Amino acid sequence: MTGQNATSQDTQTQESQAVQSDRPERELYLDAAASDAVPASVIEAMTPFLTEGYGNPSSVHANGKTAARALDAARASFATDLGAHAGDVIFTSGGTEADNLAVKGIALAQIRREREARAAAASASTPARASTPASASPHSPAHRILISAVEHPAVAQSAQWLHDFFDFEVVRIPVDAQAHIDLDALSREARRGATLACIMMANNEVGTIEPVSRAVRICHDAAVPVHVDAVQAAGTIPVDFRGLDADTLAVSGHKFGAPKGLGALLTRSRVAIEPIVSGGGQERGLRSGTPNVAGAIALAVALHEACAGMEERDAPLAASRDALIKAICEAVPGATLTGDPVNRLPGHASFTFPNVNGEALLVDLDARGIEVSSGSACAIGRHEAPGTLLAMGLSETEAKSALRFSFREPLHHTDIRRIAQALRASMTALHAM
């Protein structure tokens, strides 16, 4: 080896060592509220129905019957873990589709009833019957959608769609500084009448658990059906659909260990829903399309495992969350916890930080191996202040400084210390710019 080659090799080795020393420690994934890994047990359970039992469950041959039995078993298991009946479950492509089906479907069913009533009135033989109003006009109680001011865009935009195309009035119910829905305001608006009220079970951005049971009772006392978005709750805190007495409830599988693109809408037969996807009439005629048998099995297995470990997991998860909150507030003077400090999701901590942009802080933390979110994953990249925080009364500057830390397993104390140190270093670096 020549001296020149040796020198070149030594230089490359030094550069490689320098690059390695600059690399962060193992990545800490703290964005479980956006999505999480799929356990090997879930993959193992669903795989045979991709490679062996792959028949269409609507087919009458043996392979199809095998798939149909598996689909029925998955539906029954899934329903049981959510306090529902198997017949309540409509499998969908995720929480967004489930929310759309509930909000738009219930409103469109109301429109269908009104149209049929008008047709019946028009065909009545007596002038008195023909002149009787058959339906409410736009902006009457029958054409109002009540939503909390902190609903997920899947609900809020579905309500807005009804306003844009069918002139429904969208009434946003305010929340307090911790994102709890104002039950007095909800009661006032419900008594005025509405086609539907929409209330999330747990907030995706700040982790607050909403008083959903009381909200459902308030709305039902006023004869208003209720849709509950339980996307952040299912698999994390107990969900009892029938006990809650909601009319519809949405869940999304990738929040509790199923692959992305899987979810469900739970429905009670007492509420009419118009399908928004036309086709072969699968899923009780409410969601046409060949059923994803492997996906339904993944949903059922992932949810069952999440629920089975919930009681044992949630106490240490909440303790870990509280230790993280304490460490961050001590490491970063001026850091402010958002949401309810007690009645919140066990693996969820969210903050605003002084004199910093949340997106910039997120990027700097990512370079240090800490993966977090600056709010709802469905809104990232739009550079808008999180609507939830604005509804809670924060300024746009405060709202844009927000970060969310979410996890499904308790954090080790060394990880908590590392997160706090990384935050302090990131804040110092960004303030120095």
Secondary structure, DSSP 8 states (H G I E B T S, - for coil): --HHHHHHHHHHHHHHHHHHHHS-SS-EE-BTTT-----HHHHHHHTHHHHTS---TT--SHHHHHHHHHHHHHHHHHHHHTT--GGGEEEESSHHHHHHHHHHHHHHHHHHHHHHHHHHHHT-SSHHHHTS--S--TTSGGGEEEEETT--HHHHHHHHHHHHHH--EEEEE-B-TT--B-HHHHHHHHHT--SEEEEESB-TTT-BB--HHHHHHHHHHTT--EEEE-TTTTTTS---HHHHT-SEEEEEGGGTTS-SS-EEEEE-TTS----SS-SS-TTTTTS-S---HHHHHHHHHHHHHHHHTHHHHHHHHHHHHHHHHHHHHHHSTT-EE-S-SSSB-TTEEEEE-TTS-HHHHHHHHHHTTEE-BSS-TTTTTS----HHHHHTT--HHHHTTEEEEE-SS---HHHHHHHHHHHHHHHHHHHH-
